[in-house]
Amino acid sequence: MIEIPDTGKGTAVVRLTPARCNIFAITRNGRTILVDTGISFDRSRIAHALERRGLIPEAVVLTHTHFDHAGNTAWLAAEYGAEVVVQEAESLFLAGGDTPIPQGTYAVIKGLVSIGRKIQPVFRYDPCVADHVFTDLFDLNRFGINGYVIHTPGHSPGGATVVIDDVIAIAGDSIIGTTPGKPFPPFADDVDLLILTWKKILDTGCETILPGHGKPVSREEMIIEYNKRK
């Protein structure tokens, strides 16, 4: 169980299920969107969590389109009529059900990447054509949610971060929350670009950053790591 602070502005953010990646449900005035969709074999777990909470998502926002984050996108669109939002650099990957394997940021991870690329077809998932493809910014108020999505590349070309009530940022794999005090991710296509993305996330003023894996990262933790690497 992870604790997500209340925004204090009428929006609730919860981790829907402890699946292979963090899937967040954002609700306001009875309307719900999801951020990321998990891996395909977690589908029944996700369906159960939605039913238990009485949630019907009207949209899915993808922080990026790797298989562990986008694996249930097509199913959620078909089952619930959820509209799909993705950054344009990832839209063709989503439409093809493809997962380009990112570079490793540490020596030991780089070896794992070379293995992963040899078995890349294993990471395919059901393709999905997005309803909304954005370039720099997407306004979530169309779904009744006080927030927006910004382009935050580095981990992947079309990485995105969801900003809610200017308090919480949901950053996908641009950060990692599995090791306390070490929020820099083990995978990134472009480390220099990722550092610029961290500055962009910090500039939102958000106090809590929710990662794609692990527990929330505080603004202070992120600033310390950013200053080491900028």
PyMOL CGO cylinders between C-alpha atoms (Angstrom):
from pymol import cmd
from pymol.cgo import CYLINDER

trace = [
    CYLINDER, 0.00, 0.00, 0.00, 1.38, 3.43, -0.87, 0.3, 1, 1, 1, 1, 1, 1,
    CYLINDER, 1.38, 3.43, -0.87, 0.22, 6.70, 0.62, 0.3, 1, 1, 1, 1, 1, 1,
    CYLINDER, 0.22, 6.70, 0.62, -0.64, 9.47, -1.85, 0.3, 1, 1, 1, 1, 1, 1,
    CYLINDER, -0.64, 9.47, -1.85, -1.25, 12.89, -0.27, 0.3, 1, 1, 1, 1, 1, 1,
    CYLINDER, -1.25, 12.89, -0.27, -4.59, 14.58, -0.91, 0.3, 1, 1, 1, 1, 1, 1,
    CYLINDER, -4.59, 14.58, -0.91, -4.26, 17.49, -3.33, 0.3, 1, 1, 1, 1, 1, 1,
    CYLINDER, -4.26, 17.49, -3.33, -6.54, 19.59, -1.16, 0.3, 1, 1, 1, 1, 1, 1,
    CYLINDER, -6.54, 19.59, -1.16, -8.29, 20.80, -4.31, 0.3, 1, 1, 1, 1, 1, 1,
    CYLINDER, -8.29, 20.80, -4.31, -11.03, 18.24, -4.80, 0.3, 1, 1, 1, 1, 1, 1,
    CYLINDER, -11.03, 18.24, -4.80, -9.22, 15.59, -6.82, 0.3, 1, 1, 1, 1, 1, 1,
    CYLINDER, -9.22, 15.59, -6.82, -8.48, 12.07, -5.56, 0.3, 1, 1, 1, 1, 1, 1,
    CYLINDER, -8.48, 12.07, -5.56, -5.48, 10.11, -6.84, 0.3, 1, 1, 1, 1, 1, 1,
    CYLINDER, -5.48, 10.11, -6.84, -5.15, 6.45, -5.88, 0.3, 1, 1, 1, 1, 1, 1,
    CYLINDER, -5.15, 6.45, -5.88, -3.02, 3.58, -7.05, 0.3, 1, 1, 1, 1, 1, 1,
    CYLINDER, -3.02, 3.58, -7.05, -5.62, 1.33, -8.61, 0.3, 1, 1, 1, 1, 1, 1,
    CYLINDER, -5.62, 1.33, -8.61, -3.72, -1.92, -8.17, 0.3, 1, 1, 1, 1, 1, 1,
    CYLINDER, -3.72, -1.92, -8.17, -0.19, -3.10, -7.34, 0.3, 1, 1, 1, 1, 1, 1,
    CYLINDER, -0.19, -3.10, -7.34, 0.30, -4.48, -10.84, 0.3, 1, 1, 1, 1, 1, 1,
    CYLINDER, 0.30, -4.48, -10.84, 3.62, -4.76, -12.73, 0.3, 1, 1, 1, 1, 1, 1,
    CYLINDER, 3.62, -4.76, -12.73, 3.57, -0.98, -13.02, 0.3, 1, 1, 1, 1, 1, 1,
    CYLINDER, 3.57, -0.98, -13.02, 1.71, 1.63, -11.00, 0.3, 1, 1, 1, 1, 1, 1,
    CYLINDER, 1.71, 1.63, -11.00, -1.74, 2.29, -12.47, 0.3, 1, 1, 1, 1, 1, 1,
    CYLINDER, -1.74, 2.29, -12.47, -3.29, 5.45, -11.06, 0.3, 1, 1, 1, 1, 1, 1,
    CYLINDER, -3.29, 5.45, -11.06, -6.97, 6.34, -11.00, 0.3, 1, 1, 1, 1, 1, 1,
    CYLINDER, -6.97, 6.34, -11.00, -7.78, 10.04, -10.87, 0.3, 1, 1, 1, 1, 1, 1,
    CYLINDER, -7.78, 10.04, -10.87, -11.31, 11.01, -9.88, 0.3, 1, 1, 1, 1, 1, 1,
    CYLINDER, -11.31, 11.01, -9.88, -13.14, 14.31, -9.53, 0.3, 1, 1, 1, 1, 1, 1,
    CYLINDER, -13.14, 14.31, -9.53, -16.88, 14.94, -9.20, 0.3, 1, 1, 1, 1, 1, 1,
    CYLINDER, -16.88, 14.94, -9.20, -17.69, 11.36, -10.16, 0.3, 1, 1, 1, 1, 1, 1,
    CYLINDER, -17.69, 11.36, -10.16, -15.52, 11.30, -13.28, 0.3, 1, 1, 1, 1, 1, 1,
    CYLINDER, -15.52, 11.30, -13.28, -12.47, 9.05, -13.64, 0.3, 1, 1, 1, 1, 1, 1,
    CYLINDER, -12.47, 9.05, -13.64, -9.39, 8.71, -15.82, 0.3, 1, 1, 1, 1, 1, 1,
    CYLINDER, -9.39, 8.71, -15.82, -6.54, 6.20, -15.58, 0.3, 1, 1, 1, 1, 1, 1,
    CYLINDER, -6.54, 6.20, -15.58, -2.85, 6.83, -16.00, 0.3, 1, 1, 1, 1, 1, 1,
    CYLINDER, -2.85, 6.83, -16.00, -1.15, 3.80, -17.57, 0.3, 1, 1, 1, 1, 1, 1,
    CYLINDER, -1.15, 3.80, -17.57, -2.69, 0.35, -17.97, 0.3, 1, 1, 1, 1, 1, 1,
    CYLINDER, -2.69, 0.35, -17.97, -0.22, -2.29, -16.83, 0.3, 1, 1, 1, 1, 1, 1,
    CYLINDER, -0.22, -2.29, -16.83, 0.85, -5.52, -18.45, 0.3, 1, 1, 1, 1, 1, 1,
    CYLINDER, 0.85, -5.52, -18.45, -1.71, -7.66, -20.27, 0.3, 1, 1, 1, 1, 1, 1,
    CYLINDER, -1.71, -7.66, -20.27, -1.74, -10.59, -17.83, 0.3, 1, 1, 1, 1, 1, 1,
    CYLINDER, -1.74, -10.59, -17.83, -2.83, -8.24, -15.01, 0.3, 1, 1, 1, 1, 1, 1,
    CYLINDER, -2.83, -8.24, -15.01, -6.11, -7.59, -16.81, 0.3, 1, 1, 1, 1, 1, 1,
    CYLINDER, -6.11, -7.59, -16.81, -8.40, -9.49, -14.42, 0.3, 1, 1, 1, 1, 1, 1,
    CYLINDER, -8.40, -9.49, -14.42, -6.79, -7.80, -11.43, 0.3, 1, 1, 1, 1, 1, 1,
    CYLINDER, -6.79, -7.80, -11.43, -7.43, -4.38, -12.99, 0.3, 1, 1, 1, 1, 1, 1,
    CYLINDER, -7.43, -4.38, -12.99, -11.04, -5.25, -13.84, 0.3, 1, 1, 1, 1, 1, 1,
    CYLINDER, -11.04, -5.25, -13.84, -11.63, -6.39, -10.27, 0.3, 1, 1, 1, 1, 1, 1,
    CYLINDER, -11.63, -6.39, -10.27, -10.12, -3.20, -8.84, 0.3, 1, 1, 1, 1, 1, 1,
    CYLINDER, -10.12, -3.20, -8.84, -12.31, -1.02, -11.07, 0.3, 1, 1, 1, 1, 1, 1,
    CYLINDER, -12.31, -1.02, -11.07, -15.43, -2.99, -10.14, 0.3, 1, 1, 1, 1, 1, 1,
    CYLINDER, -15.43, -2.99, -10.14, -14.62, -2.92, -6.42, 0.3, 1, 1, 1, 1, 1, 1,
    CYLINDER, -14.62, -2.92, -6.42, -14.24, 0.86, -6.49, 0.3, 1, 1, 1, 1, 1, 1,
    CYLINDER, -14.24, 0.86, -6.49, -17.20, 1.37, -8.82, 0.3, 1, 1, 1, 1, 1, 1,
    CYLINDER, -17.20, 1.37, -8.82, -15.07, 3.20, -11.38, 0.3, 1, 1, 1, 1, 1, 1,
    CYLINDER, -15.07, 3.20, -11.38, -15.67, 3.50, -15.11, 0.3, 1, 1, 1, 1, 1, 1,
    CYLINDER, -15.67, 3.50, -15.11, -12.70, 5.24, -16.74, 0.3, 1, 1, 1, 1, 1, 1,
    CYLINDER, -12.70, 5.24, -16.74, -13.63, 7.62, -19.51, 0.3, 1, 1, 1, 1, 1, 1,
    CYLINDER, -13.63, 7.62, -19.51, -10.02, 8.11, -20.56, 0.3, 1, 1, 1, 1, 1, 1,
    CYLINDER, -10.02, 8.11, -20.56, -6.60, 6.50, -20.36, 0.3, 1, 1, 1, 1, 1, 1,
    CYLINDER, -6.60, 6.50, -20.36, -3.46, 8.62, -20.42, 0.3, 1, 1, 1, 1, 1, 1,
    CYLINDER, -3.46, 8.62, -20.42, -0.21, 6.83, -21.21, 0.3, 1, 1, 1, 1, 1, 1,
    CYLINDER, -0.21, 6.83, -21.21, 3.06, 8.06, -19.75, 0.3, 1, 1, 1, 1, 1, 1,
    CYLINDER, 3.06, 8.06, -19.75, 4.71, 6.00, -22.49, 0.3, 1, 1, 1, 1, 1, 1,
    CYLINDER, 4.71, 6.00, -22.49, 3.95, 2.89, -24.53, 0.3, 1, 1, 1, 1, 1, 1,
    CYLINDER, 3.95, 2.89, -24.53, 6.24, 0.17, -23.17, 0.3, 1, 1, 1, 1, 1, 1,
    CYLINDER, 6.24, 0.17, -23.17, 4.47, -3.16, -22.72, 0.3, 1, 1, 1, 1, 1, 1,
    CYLINDER, 4.47, -3.16, -22.72, 4.24, -2.95, -18.93, 0.3, 1, 1, 1, 1, 1, 1,
    CYLINDER, 4.24, -2.95, -18.93, 2.45, 0.41, -19.14, 0.3, 1, 1, 1, 1, 1, 1,
    CYLINDER, 2.45, 0.41, -19.14, 0.34, 0.08, -22.29, 0.3, 1, 1, 1, 1, 1, 1,
    CYLINDER, 0.34, 0.08, -22.29, -0.54, -3.62, -22.31, 0.3, 1, 1, 1, 1, 1, 1,
    CYLINDER, -0.54, -3.62, -22.31, -4.22, -3.16, -21.48, 0.3, 1, 1, 1, 1, 1, 1,
    CYLINDER, -4.22, -3.16, -21.48, -4.92, 0.03, -23.41, 0.3, 1, 1, 1, 1, 1, 1,
    CYLINDER, -4.92, 0.03, -23.41, -6.85, -1.62, -26.24, 0.3, 1, 1, 1, 1, 1, 1,
    CYLINDER, -6.85, -1.62, -26.24, -8.91, -3.66, -23.76, 0.3, 1, 1, 1, 1, 1, 1,
    CYLINDER, -8.91, -3.66, -23.76, -9.81, -0.61, -21.64, 0.3, 1, 1, 1, 1, 1, 1,
    CYLINDER, -9.81, -0.61, -21.64, -10.85, 1.28, -24.76, 0.3, 1, 1, 1, 1, 1, 1,
    CYLINDER, -10.85, 1.28, -24.76, -13.05, -1.59, -25.94, 0.3, 1, 1, 1, 1, 1, 1,
    CYLINDER, -13.05, -1.59, -25.94, -14.46, -2.63, -22.54, 0.3, 1, 1, 1, 1, 1, 1,
    CYLINDER, -14.46, -2.63, -22.54, -15.17, 0.79, -21.03, 0.3, 1, 1, 1, 1, 1, 1,
    CYLINDER, -15.17, 0.79, -21.03, -15.18, 3.11, -24.03, 0.3, 1, 1, 1, 1, 1, 1,
    CYLINDER, -15.18, 3.11, -24.03, -12.16, 4.93, -22.58, 0.3, 1, 1, 1, 1, 1, 1,
    CYLINDER, -12.16, 4.93, -22.58, -10.58, 7.52, -24.85, 0.3, 1, 1, 1, 1, 1, 1,
    CYLINDER, -10.58, 7.52, -24.85, -6.83, 7.09, -25.22, 0.3, 1, 1, 1, 1, 1, 1,
    CYLINDER, -6.83, 7.09, -25.22, -4.33, 9.95, -24.87, 0.3, 1, 1, 1, 1, 1, 1,
    CYLINDER, -4.33, 9.95, -24.87, -0.71, 9.58, -25.96, 0.3, 1, 1, 1, 1, 1, 1,
    CYLINDER, -0.71, 9.58, -25.96, 2.17, 11.83, -27.00, 0.3, 1, 1, 1, 1, 1, 1,
    CYLINDER, 2.17, 11.83, -27.00, 2.75, 11.85, -30.75, 0.3, 1, 1, 1, 1, 1, 1,
    CYLINDER, 2.75, 11.85, -30.75, 6.23, 10.28, -30.66, 0.3, 1, 1, 1, 1, 1, 1,
    CYLINDER, 6.23, 10.28, -30.66, 4.68, 7.17, -29.07, 0.3, 1, 1, 1, 1, 1, 1,
    CYLINDER, 4.68, 7.17, -29.07, 1.48, 6.98, -31.11, 0.3, 1, 1, 1, 1, 1, 1,
    CYLINDER, 1.48, 6.98, -31.11, 2.87, 4.69, -33.82, 0.3, 1, 1, 1, 1, 1, 1,
    CYLINDER, 2.87, 4.69, -33.82, 4.35, 2.34, -31.20, 0.3, 1, 1, 1, 1, 1, 1,
    CYLINDER, 4.35, 2.34, -31.20, 0.92, 2.09, -29.58, 0.3, 1, 1, 1, 1, 1, 1,
    CYLINDER, 0.92, 2.09, -29.58, -0.78, 1.51, -32.93, 0.3, 1, 1, 1, 1, 1, 1,
    CYLINDER, -0.78, 1.51, -32.93, 1.63, -1.35, -33.62, 0.3, 1, 1, 1, 1, 1, 1,
    CYLINDER, 1.63, -1.35, -33.62, 1.75, -2.81, -30.11, 0.3, 1, 1, 1, 1, 1, 1,
    CYLINDER, 1.75, -2.81, -30.11, 5.51, -2.30, -30.13, 0.3, 1, 1, 1, 1, 1, 1,
    CYLINDER, 5.51, -2.30, -30.13, 7.97, -1.83, -27.25, 0.3, 1, 1, 1, 1, 1, 1,
    CYLINDER, 7.97, -1.83, -27.25, 11.33, -0.41, -28.32, 0.3, 1, 1, 1, 1, 1, 1,
    CYLINDER, 11.33, -0.41, -28.32, 13.76, -1.44, -25.57, 0.3, 1, 1, 1, 1, 1, 1,
    CYLINDER, 13.76, -1.44, -25.57, 15.37, 1.69, -24.03, 0.3, 1, 1, 1, 1, 1, 1,
    CYLINDER, 15.37, 1.69, -24.03, 19.05, 2.13, -23.26, 0.3, 1, 1, 1, 1, 1, 1,
    CYLINDER, 19.05, 2.13, -23.26, 20.42, 1.31, -19.82, 0.3, 1, 1, 1, 1, 1, 1,
    CYLINDER, 20.42, 1.31, -19.82, 21.73, 4.13, -17.64, 0.3, 1, 1, 1, 1, 1, 1,
    CYLINDER, 21.73, 4.13, -17.64, 24.02, 1.85, -15.57, 0.3, 1, 1, 1, 1, 1, 1,
    CYLINDER, 24.02, 1.85, -15.57, 26.65, -0.64, -16.78, 0.3, 1, 1, 1, 1, 1, 1,
    CYLINDER, 26.65, -0.64, -16.78, 24.91, -3.74, -15.45, 0.3, 1, 1, 1, 1, 1, 1,
    CYLINDER, 24.91, -3.74, -15.45, 21.59, -2.66, -17.00, 0.3, 1, 1, 1, 1, 1, 1,
    CYLINDER, 21.59, -2.66, -17.00, 23.17, -2.18, -20.42, 0.3, 1, 1, 1, 1, 1, 1,
    CYLINDER, 23.17, -2.18, -20.42, 23.85, -5.93, -20.50, 0.3, 1, 1, 1, 1, 1, 1,
    CYLINDER, 23.85, -5.93, -20.50, 20.20, -6.66, -19.77, 0.3, 1, 1, 1, 1, 1, 1,
    CYLINDER, 20.20, -6.66, -19.77, 19.16, -4.33, -22.57, 0.3, 1, 1, 1, 1, 1, 1,
    CYLINDER, 19.16, -4.33, -22.57, 21.16, -6.30, -25.14, 0.3, 1, 1, 1, 1, 1, 1,
    CYLINDER, 21.16, -6.30, -25.14, 19.41, -9.50, -24.03, 0.3, 1, 1, 1, 1, 1, 1,
    CYLINDER, 19.41, -9.50, -24.03, 16.00, -7.81, -24.10, 0.3, 1, 1, 1, 1, 1, 1,
    CYLINDER, 16.00, -7.81, -24.10, 16.49, -6.61, -27.66, 0.3, 1, 1, 1, 1, 1, 1,
    CYLINDER, 16.49, -6.61, -27.66, 17.14, -10.16, -28.82, 0.3, 1, 1, 1, 1, 1, 1,
    CYLINDER, 17.14, -10.16, -28.82, 13.73, -11.27, -27.52, 0.3, 1, 1, 1, 1, 1, 1,
    CYLINDER, 13.73, -11.27, -27.52, 11.86, -8.04, -28.30, 0.3, 1, 1, 1, 1, 1, 1,
    CYLINDER, 11.86, -8.04, -28.30, 8.83, -9.75, -29.94, 0.3, 1, 1, 1, 1, 1, 1,
    CYLINDER, 8.83, -9.75, -29.94, 8.00, -11.21, -26.51, 0.3, 1, 1, 1, 1, 1, 1,
    CYLINDER, 8.00, -11.21, -26.51, 7.13, -7.69, -25.36, 0.3, 1, 1, 1, 1, 1, 1,
    CYLINDER, 7.13, -7.69, -25.36, 4.41, -7.03, -27.94, 0.3, 1, 1, 1, 1, 1, 1,
    CYLINDER, 4.41, -7.03, -27.94, 0.85, -6.23, -26.82, 0.3, 1, 1, 1, 1, 1, 1,
    CYLINDER, 0.85, -6.23, -26.82, -2.57, -5.61, -28.39, 0.3, 1, 1, 1, 1, 1, 1,
    CYLINDER, -2.57, -5.61, -28.39, -2.29, -2.56, -30.68, 0.3, 1, 1, 1, 1, 1, 1,
    CYLINDER, -2.29, -2.56, -30.68, -4.49, 0.48, -30.16, 0.3, 1, 1, 1, 1, 1, 1,
    CYLINDER, -4.49, 0.48, -30.16, -5.11, 3.65, -32.16, 0.3, 1, 1, 1, 1, 1, 1,
    CYLINDER, -5.11, 3.65, -32.16, -5.20, 6.67, -29.84, 0.3, 1, 1, 1, 1, 1, 1,
    CYLINDER, -5.20, 6.67, -29.84, -8.14, 9.07, -29.77, 0.3, 1, 1, 1, 1, 1, 1,
    CYLINDER, -8.14, 9.07, -29.77, -5.99, 12.03, -28.78, 0.3, 1, 1, 1, 1, 1, 1,
    CYLINDER, -5.99, 12.03, -28.78, -2.39, 12.54, -29.90, 0.3, 1, 1, 1, 1, 1, 1,
    CYLINDER, -2.39, 12.54, -29.90, -0.73, 15.62, -28.45, 0.3, 1, 1, 1, 1, 1, 1,
    CYLINDER, -0.73, 15.62, -28.45, 2.58, 17.36, -29.06, 0.3, 1, 1, 1, 1, 1, 1,
    CYLINDER, 2.58, 17.36, -29.06, 3.49, 19.50, -26.06, 0.3, 1, 1, 1, 1, 1, 1,
    CYLINDER, 3.49, 19.50, -26.06, 0.44, 19.77, -23.79, 0.3, 1, 1, 1, 1, 1, 1,
    CYLINDER, 0.44, 19.77, -23.79, -2.98, 18.15, -23.35, 0.3, 1, 1, 1, 1, 1, 1,
    CYLINDER, -2.98, 18.15, -23.35, -5.69, 19.67, -21.13, 0.3, 1, 1, 1, 1, 1, 1,
    CYLINDER, -5.69, 19.67, -21.13, -7.52, 17.14, -18.94, 0.3, 1, 1, 1, 1, 1, 1,
    CYLINDER, -7.52, 17.14, -18.94, -10.44, 19.45, -18.13, 0.3, 1, 1, 1, 1, 1, 1,
    CYLINDER, -10.44, 19.45, -18.13, -12.32, 17.92, -21.06, 0.3, 1, 1, 1, 1, 1, 1,
    CYLINDER, -12.32, 17.92, -21.06, -12.66, 14.85, -18.79, 0.3, 1, 1, 1, 1, 1, 1,
    CYLINDER, -12.66, 14.85, -18.79, -13.59, 16.90, -15.72, 0.3, 1, 1, 1, 1, 1, 1,
    CYLINDER, -13.59, 16.90, -15.72, -10.09, 16.61, -14.23, 0.3, 1, 1, 1, 1, 1, 1,
    CYLINDER, -10.09, 16.61, -14.23, -8.21, 19.69, -13.07, 0.3, 1, 1, 1, 1, 1, 1,
    CYLINDER, -8.21, 19.69, -13.07, -4.87, 18.98, -14.71, 0.3, 1, 1, 1, 1, 1, 1,
    CYLINDER, -4.87, 18.98, -14.71, -2.85, 18.59, -17.86, 0.3, 1, 1, 1, 1, 1, 1,
    CYLINDER, -2.85, 18.59, -17.86, -0.31, 16.35, -19.57, 0.3, 1, 1, 1, 1, 1, 1,
    CYLINDER, -0.31, 16.35, -19.57, 3.11, 17.54, -20.74, 0.3, 1, 1, 1, 1, 1, 1,
    CYLINDER, 3.11, 17.54, -20.74, 5.72, 15.98, -23.00, 0.3, 1, 1, 1, 1, 1, 1,
    CYLINDER, 5.72, 15.98, -23.00, 8.63, 14.72, -20.87, 0.3, 1, 1, 1, 1, 1, 1,
    CYLINDER, 8.63, 14.72, -20.87, 10.99, 12.66, -23.06, 0.3, 1, 1, 1, 1, 1, 1,
    CYLINDER, 10.99, 12.66, -23.06, 14.23, 10.97, -22.09, 0.3, 1, 1, 1, 1, 1, 1,
    CYLINDER, 14.23, 10.97, -22.09, 13.17, 7.56, -20.85, 0.3, 1, 1, 1, 1, 1, 1,
    CYLINDER, 13.17, 7.56, -20.85, 11.37, 7.19, -24.18, 0.3, 1, 1, 1, 1, 1, 1,
    CYLINDER, 11.37, 7.19, -24.18, 10.76, 9.61, -27.07, 0.3, 1, 1, 1, 1, 1, 1,
    CYLINDER, 10.76, 9.61, -27.07, 7.14, 10.34, -26.22, 0.3, 1, 1, 1, 1, 1, 1,
    CYLINDER, 7.14, 10.34, -26.22, 7.28, 10.22, -22.46, 0.3, 1, 1, 1, 1, 1, 1,
    CYLINDER, 7.28, 10.22, -22.46, 4.54, 12.17, -20.70, 0.3, 1, 1, 1, 1, 1, 1,
    CYLINDER, 4.54, 12.17, -20.70, 3.84, 13.48, -17.21, 0.3, 1, 1, 1, 1, 1, 1,
    CYLINDER, 3.84, 13.48, -17.21, 0.36, 14.10, -15.81, 0.3, 1, 1, 1, 1, 1, 1,
    CYLINDER, 0.36, 14.10, -15.81, 0.03, 17.14, -13.52, 0.3, 1, 1, 1, 1, 1, 1,
    CYLINDER, 0.03, 17.14, -13.52, -2.94, 17.16, -11.13, 0.3, 1, 1, 1, 1, 1, 1,
    CYLINDER, -2.94, 17.16, -11.13, -4.06, 20.30, -9.25, 0.3, 1, 1, 1, 1, 1, 1,
    CYLINDER, -4.06, 20.30, -9.25, -0.47, 21.61, -9.54, 0.3, 1, 1, 1, 1, 1, 1,
    CYLINDER, -0.47, 21.61, -9.54, 0.31, 19.36, -6.56, 0.3, 1, 1, 1, 1, 1, 1,
    CYLINDER, 0.31, 19.36, -6.56, 0.91, 15.83, -7.88, 0.3, 1, 1, 1, 1, 1, 1,
    CYLINDER, 0.91, 15.83, -7.88, 2.92, 14.83, -10.94, 0.3, 1, 1, 1, 1, 1, 1,
    CYLINDER, 2.92, 14.83, -10.94, 2.55, 11.31, -12.35, 0.3, 1, 1, 1, 1, 1, 1,
    CYLINDER, 2.55, 11.31, -12.35, 5.82, 10.84, -14.21, 0.3, 1, 1, 1, 1, 1, 1,
    CYLINDER, 5.82, 10.84, -14.21, 5.89, 7.24, -15.46, 0.3, 1, 1, 1, 1, 1, 1,
    CYLINDER, 5.89, 7.24, -15.46, 9.41, 5.87, -15.81, 0.3, 1, 1, 1, 1, 1, 1,
    CYLINDER, 9.41, 5.87, -15.81, 11.08, 9.29, -15.89, 0.3, 1, 1, 1, 1, 1, 1,
    CYLINDER, 11.08, 9.29, -15.89, 11.71, 8.54, -12.21, 0.3, 1, 1, 1, 1, 1, 1,
    CYLINDER, 11.71, 8.54, -12.21, 11.80, 5.38, -10.14, 0.3, 1, 1, 1, 1, 1, 1,
    CYLINDER, 11.80, 5.38, -10.14, 10.51, 4.82, -6.61, 0.3, 1, 1, 1, 1, 1, 1,
    CYLINDER, 10.51, 4.82, -6.61, 11.78, 1.34, -5.85, 0.3, 1, 1, 1, 1, 1, 1,
    CYLINDER, 11.78, 1.34, -5.85, 14.96, 2.39, -4.02, 0.3, 1, 1, 1, 1, 1, 1,
    CYLINDER, 14.96, 2.39, -4.02, 14.67, 5.16, -1.40, 0.3, 1, 1, 1, 1, 1, 1,
    CYLINDER, 14.67, 5.16, -1.40, 16.89, 8.14, -2.17, 0.3, 1, 1, 1, 1, 1, 1,
    CYLINDER, 16.89, 8.14, -2.17, 17.74, 6.90, -5.67, 0.3, 1, 1, 1, 1, 1, 1,
    CYLINDER, 17.74, 6.90, -5.67, 15.01, 8.15, -8.02, 0.3, 1, 1, 1, 1, 1, 1,
    CYLINDER, 15.01, 8.15, -8.02, 17.09, 8.15, -11.23, 0.3, 1, 1, 1, 1, 1, 1,
    CYLINDER, 17.09, 8.15, -11.23, 15.73, 5.43, -13.55, 0.3, 1, 1, 1, 1, 1, 1,
    CYLINDER, 15.73, 5.43, -13.55, 17.82, 2.48, -14.75, 0.3, 1, 1, 1, 1, 1, 1,
    CYLINDER, 17.82, 2.48, -14.75, 16.58, 2.88, -18.34, 0.3, 1, 1, 1, 1, 1, 1,
    CYLINDER, 16.58, 2.88, -18.34, 16.61, 5.96, -20.57, 0.3, 1, 1, 1, 1, 1, 1,
    CYLINDER, 16.61, 5.96, -20.57, 17.03, 6.47, -24.30, 0.3, 1, 1, 1, 1, 1, 1,
    CYLINDER, 17.03, 6.47, -24.30, 18.60, 9.91, -23.78, 0.3, 1, 1, 1, 1, 1, 1,
    CYLINDER, 18.60, 9.91, -23.78, 20.04, 10.78, -20.36, 0.3, 1, 1, 1, 1, 1, 1,
    CYLINDER, 20.04, 10.78, -20.36, 20.74, 14.43, -21.24, 0.3, 1, 1, 1, 1, 1, 1,
    CYLINDER, 20.74, 14.43, -21.24, 17.15, 14.85, -22.37, 0.3, 1, 1, 1, 1, 1, 1,
    CYLINDER, 17.15, 14.85, -22.37, 15.92, 13.12, -19.24, 0.3, 1, 1, 1, 1, 1, 1,
    CYLINDER, 15.92, 13.12, -19.24, 17.75, 15.68, -17.08, 0.3, 1, 1, 1, 1, 1, 1,
    CYLINDER, 17.75, 15.68, -17.08, 15.93, 18.46, -18.97, 0.3, 1, 1, 1, 1, 1, 1,
    CYLINDER, 15.93, 18.46, -18.97, 12.69, 16.57, -18.34, 0.3, 1, 1, 1, 1, 1, 1,
    CYLINDER, 12.69, 16.57, -18.34, 13.41, 16.50, -14.60, 0.3, 1, 1, 1, 1, 1, 1,
    CYLINDER, 13.41, 16.50, -14.60, 13.78, 20.30, -14.68, 0.3, 1, 1, 1, 1, 1, 1,
    CYLINDER, 13.78, 20.30, -14.68, 10.46, 20.51, -16.54, 0.3, 1, 1, 1, 1, 1, 1,
    CYLINDER, 10.46, 20.51, -16.54, 8.74, 18.36, -13.91, 0.3, 1, 1, 1, 1, 1, 1,
    CYLINDER, 8.74, 18.36, -13.91, 10.24, 20.40, -11.06, 0.3, 1, 1, 1, 1, 1, 1,
    CYLINDER, 10.24, 20.40, -11.06, 9.09, 23.59, -12.75, 0.3, 1, 1, 1, 1, 1, 1,
    CYLINDER, 9.09, 23.59, -12.75, 5.47, 22.44, -12.37, 0.3, 1, 1, 1, 1, 1, 1,
    CYLINDER, 5.47, 22.44, -12.37, 5.86, 23.12, -8.64, 0.3, 1, 1, 1, 1, 1, 1,
    CYLINDER, 5.86, 23.12, -8.64, 4.43, 19.71, -7.71, 0.3, 1, 1, 1, 1, 1, 1,
    CYLINDER, 4.43, 19.71, -7.71, 5.33, 18.50, -4.23, 0.3, 1, 1, 1, 1, 1, 1,
    CYLINDER, 5.33, 18.50, -4.23, 4.76, 14.78, -4.84, 0.3, 1, 1, 1, 1, 1, 1,
    CYLINDER, 4.76, 14.78, -4.84, 5.97, 12.85, -7.88, 0.3, 1, 1, 1, 1, 1, 1,
    CYLINDER, 5.97, 12.85, -7.88, 4.42, 9.46, -8.53, 0.3, 1, 1, 1, 1, 1, 1,
    CYLINDER, 4.42, 9.46, -8.53, 6.67, 7.04, -10.44, 0.3, 1, 1, 1, 1, 1, 1,
    CYLINDER, 6.67, 7.04, -10.44, 5.80, 4.23, -12.81, 0.3, 1, 1, 1, 1, 1, 1,
    CYLINDER, 5.80, 4.23, -12.81, 7.27, 1.74, -10.32, 0.3, 1, 1, 1, 1, 1, 1,
    CYLINDER, 7.27, 1.74, -10.32, 7.58, 1.97, -6.57, 0.3, 1, 1, 1, 1, 1, 1,
    CYLINDER, 7.58, 1.97, -6.57, 6.58, 4.57, -3.99, 0.3, 1, 1, 1, 1, 1, 1,
    CYLINDER, 6.58, 4.57, -3.99, 6.09, 8.34, -4.31, 0.3, 1, 1, 1, 1, 1, 1,
    CYLINDER, 6.09, 8.34, -4.31, 9.18, 10.52, -4.59, 0.3, 1, 1, 1, 1, 1, 1,
    CYLINDER, 9.18, 10.52, -4.59, 9.25, 13.88, -2.83, 0.3, 1, 1, 1, 1, 1, 1,
    CYLINDER, 9.25, 13.88, -2.83, 10.18, 17.12, -4.53, 0.3, 1, 1, 1, 1, 1, 1,
    CYLINDER, 10.18, 17.12, -4.53, 13.16, 17.40, -2.17, 0.3, 1, 1, 1, 1, 1, 1,
    CYLINDER, 13.16, 17.40, -2.17, 14.49, 13.95, -3.16, 0.3, 1, 1, 1, 1, 1, 1,
    CYLINDER, 14.49, 13.95, -3.16, 14.18, 14.83, -6.82, 0.3, 1, 1, 1, 1, 1, 1,
    CYLINDER, 14.18, 14.83, -6.82, 15.94, 18.18, -6.40, 0.3, 1, 1, 1, 1, 1, 1,
    CYLINDER, 15.94, 18.18, -6.40, 18.90, 16.53, -4.63, 0.3, 1, 1, 1, 1, 1, 1,
    CYLINDER, 18.90, 16.53, -4.63, 19.32, 13.99, -7.44, 0.3, 1, 1, 1, 1, 1, 1,
    CYLINDER, 19.32, 13.99, -7.44, 18.79, 16.60, -10.15, 0.3, 1, 1, 1, 1, 1, 1,
    CYLINDER, 18.79, 16.60, -10.15, 21.50, 18.84, -8.71, 0.3, 1, 1, 1, 1, 1, 1,
    CYLINDER, 21.50, 18.84, -8.71, 23.93, 15.90, -8.74, 0.3, 1, 1, 1, 1, 1, 1,
    CYLINDER, 23.93, 15.90, -8.74, 23.33, 15.20, -12.41, 0.3, 1, 1, 1, 1, 1, 1,
    CYLINDER, 23.33, 15.20, -12.41, 22.53, 18.49, -14.15, 0.3, 1, 1, 1, 1, 1, 1,
]
cmd.load_cgo(trace, "trace")
